[in-house]
């Protein structure tokens, strides 16, 4: 990266993984003496180390990008080293997009070959489109063709990403079948095709609890090896995830360091886990669950918003009053049913909990 590029990267609100962690990827590449699949920047061992974290022989610390079972990451990396595509499946907040981006960055050095799935994603986003000025002037030609990220990945032996696959209309989804099974993308207008070169693979993500989605056809699902990303198994693990991501986001936004608000992070995570699971941490009290997912990603958002409040309208230290409004917004999605669930939880659980009086008062204030 040139000096100008480095200066630009420091101004980017959210750098791509390969830019934000370029020093770690460079250190791993230098220390990596294991076999690498064709066109991979790192070996499978090094990719796994990049995701899970570790310390290299030269003392370089590789920060964890994913906190969870090691075997999940190893299976995901191994899948990419074969000719099967990878489907990361899980509820919101299980780091599917985060893992997808970092896998592509470590494997191909480029996480930007991305198709963002929506209800309006057209087939051209997966296959190819046309420069209509050239098409009208000179007719169909390779010069007039606009390659999709998937086509580029096939031609260059890179890793393509498709986010929210089940959001994409079923007929558009199925345009991936030939790509994944035959490793070719026909261009009938030209009587040509693009064949995938070694190194090509595809990572897709999907939410298994979303409503109004398009189920994958059995033919397409067979082309993927599915890896389910679970919610954090313990409160400590979830606190660690939230604290790490908030710290990264906070540095980009010039917000106070997250460790100063670790107590509030733990309280936010506790509230989310109890409402999500329908029972308190001690297993003694059952509680009703609201309509929202209360994911780890939402906890990160609540804490980041709280840090911004603390920085701009407080003393820079995260307190209960800074996160209360964010928690209310995350929990009460249905103004009628969810508000009742939240008020019952406040009175039956939070009010009686030792050391939570300030939290109770702050939440009552924004709930009233």
N, C-alpha and C positions, 0 to 999 in steps of 0.2 A: 504494500500500500504506500503511495507517495505521501509527501508531507501535506500537500493540498487535500488528498483524500483523507488523511488522518484528522486534519482540522475539520473537514466536513463531517466526519463520523462523530466527532465530539459534540456536534450541534444536532445530530439526529436524535429525535425523541426516543425511538426504539430501534437501535441498530439490529441488523440481522445477526443471527447467532454466530455466523462465521466471522463477523466483524467484532462483535462484542467480546468474543472469547478467542480471538485470533492468537493471542500469546499462548494459550493453553493448547490449541490445535498445533501450533508450530512446535511447541515443546514435545508434544506427544509424537509428532511425525519424526522428530530428531531421535527420540528414544526408542521408536518402534522398529524392532528388528524381526518381527514375525511376518509370515506370508500375507500378502494383500491380494484380494481378488482383483481382477482386471479393472483398471481405472479407479479403484478405490484410493482415497487419499491416506487412509489408515487401515490397519489390519482389524479384523473383528474384535480382537482383544483390546486394541487401543480405542475403538469406537465405544465399546462397553465401559472402559475406564473413563472416557470422556463423559458419558452419561451418569455413571454412578459415583465418580470421584475417586481420588487416591493421591498418593505422593510418588513422584517419579524418582529414579535413582539419583538425579542431579538436585533433588530437593524441591522441584517445582510442584506446587500443590494444585491439583485438578479439583475444582469445586464440583460438588454433586449437582447435576441438572435434574435428576429424578430421584425422589426418595420413595423407595418401594422395594418389592422383592427383586433380587438380583436375577433370578431365573427368567422373569418376564422380559427384562432387557436383553438377556442372552438369547432368548428365543426370537425376539424381534430382530436382533442383529443377524442371527443365523439365517432367518427367513430371507433377508435382503441379499444374503450371499448366495441364495439359490435363484431359481427362475420363477419363484412364486411371489406374488405381490403380498403386501402386508396391510391388514386392516386392523387399526387400533380402535377398539370398541369400549365404550364406558359411559357412565353418567356424566353430566356437566361437572367440570372442575376436577377431573381426574388426570389432567395434564396431557390430553391426547395431542392437541396442537403443539404444545411445548415439546413433547417427545418427538413428534414428527419433524419439527423444524430442526432440532438438534441432531437427529439421526441423519437427515439430509446434509446438514452442514459438515458432519464428521465423515460421512461416506464420500460425498461428492465435492465438498468445499463450496457448495452453493445451495441455499435453501429457498431460492426465489422462484424456482420452476413450479409455480403454484396455481391451482385451479380452486377458486373459492366457490363452494357449492351453495346455491340458493334455489328457490322455486323457479327462478327465471333463467337459470344457467342454460345457454343454448348448446347445441351439439358442437358448434364451432369452437367453443372454449376447450373442448377435449380433443377434437380432431384438427381442424384448420379452418381459417376463414380466407377472405379475399380482399385485396386492395382494389376497390371497385373502380377507381380512376384508371388504373392500369388494365384491369379486366375489360372495361368498356373500350379503352383505346387500342389494346393489342390482343384481346382475347385471353383465354386460359393459358397460363404459363407458370413456371416455377417462380419467376420474378414477381408475379401478381399474387402468389399464394402467401398467406400470413400464417406461419406455423403456430400451433398452440404450445403451451409449456410441455405437454405430454409428447408432442412430435419432436420438439427440440431435445428433450431428454432421451428419446429413442435414438435420434441421429448422433448424439454426442456421448452416449453411454453414461448418462447421469441419472439422478434420482428425482422423479417427479412427485408432487404432492397433490392430493385431492382432499380438500377439507369439507366436512359435512356431506359425505357422499349420499346419505339418505335424504338430504334436502333436494337433491337434483332429480328432475322428472325421470321416471323409469325408462322411457325410451332413450333419453340421453345417457343415463347410466350404462345402458347396454351397448353403447358405442365403444365401451372399454373391453368388451368380450374378445374381439379379434385382437386387440392390442395385447391383452394379457395371455391369451391362449396361443395365438400364432406369432406373436411378437412382430407384427407387421401392421401398417396403417395404409390401407388402399387409398389412392387418389384417382377415382374413376374418371374425373374430368380430363385428366392428362394421360390416362392409361398407365399410370405409374404406381409405385408404392414406396413407403419408407420402411425399411427393415431396422429393427432395433439392433444396436451393436452391443457387444459385451460390456457390462457395467450398468446397463439400464435396469431400473426397477421402479416400482410405484408404491407409495405409502398413502393409504386413505384413512380418514377418521370418520367415525359415526357415533351418534348419541343413541344409546339403546333405550332411552326413556322419553325421547322427544315425541311430541304429538304432531299429527299431520304430516308425517314423513312418508317417503316412498320406500317400501320394503325392497331389499335387493332380491333380484330374481335368483333362483337356485343356480342357474348357469353362471351368473356373475359371482355369486358367493363362493362357488367351487374354485374360482381362480385366485382366491385370497387365502392366506393363512391368517386366521383371526386370533388376535391377542387381546384379552380383556384386561383393561387397566382398572384396578380396584380403587375404592376410596381408601384414604390412609387408615391403616389398621388400628392405630392408637392415637390418643390425643397428643402425646408428645411428638409423634411423627408429623401430625397435621400442624402443630404449632411451629415446628421446625420449617416445614414447607412455607407456611405463611410468612414467617419472619424472614426467610431468605429472599422470597420474591418481593416482599415489601421493601426490603433493604435495597435490592437492585433497582426497583422502580423509584424509590425515594431518592437515590443518588442521581438518577436522571432528571428528577424534578427539583433537586436541591432542597429536599425535605430533611427533617431531623432523623438521626439514626434510629432504626427500629428497636434495637435492644433497650432503649430507654422506656419503651412502652411494652415490654414483654409481658407484663402482668395483664394489660388490657388485651393483648393478642390472645393470651391463654383464655381470658374470659369470653372473648368473641368466639373462639373455636369451641369452647365448652357449650355455649348457648346453641351454636349451630349443630353440634354433634347430638346434643340431647333432643332438640326439636326434630332433627332428621331421623334419629333412631326411635323416638317415641318413649324414651325412658331416661331417667337421670343417670349420671355416671356411677353413682353408688348402687344402682339397680333397685332402689327402694320405691321410687315414685314413677308411675307411668304418666306420660304427658301426651297431649294431642299434637299431631304433626300438621304444619301448615301446607298450603298447596304448592309452594315453591320448593326448589331442590336444595337450597342452602348449601351450595357446593363450596369446596375449598377456594375456588376462583372468586366466589362472592365474598368470602371472608377476607381475601386479599384486597378486594375492592373497598370493603368497609374500612379496613385498617388504613389503607392508603388515603382514603378520603378523610379519615380521622386525623392522620398526620398532617394533612394539608390544613385542616382547621386549627390544629395545635400550632402550626408554624405561622399562620397568618393572623390568627385571632386569639392566640393563647401565648403560653410561655415556651412553646417548643416541645413540651413533654406531653406525650399521649395520655389522656385521662378518659374516664368513663363518659363524661359529657361530650367528648369528641367523637365517640363511636356510637352513641345511643341512637342518633337519627339515622345513621347508616344501617344499623341493625333493624330498626323499625321498617325501613324501606325494603330491606331484603326479605323480612319475614312476612309483612302484610302486603301480599300481592292481590288478594281478594279482600276488598275493604270490609265486607260483612263477616265472612267466616273466619278469615285469618286474624282479624282484630280480636275476636273472641278467644281464639287459641293463644294469642300473644298475651292478652290480659290475664288469662288463667295461669299461664306459665309464670308471669311476673309475680302474681300473688301467691301461688302455691309453692314455687321453687325459689325464685330469686330473692323474694322478700325474706325468706327464712334462712338464707345461706349466710354463714359467718363470713365477715369481711367483704360483703357485697352491698352494704348499705348505700354507698355512693353510686354504685352501678344501678341499684334499684331506683334511687331518686332521679338519676339522670334519665332513665328509661321512662319513668312515670311522667316526667316533665314533658317529653316529646310525644308521649302517647295521648296525653290529655287533650 
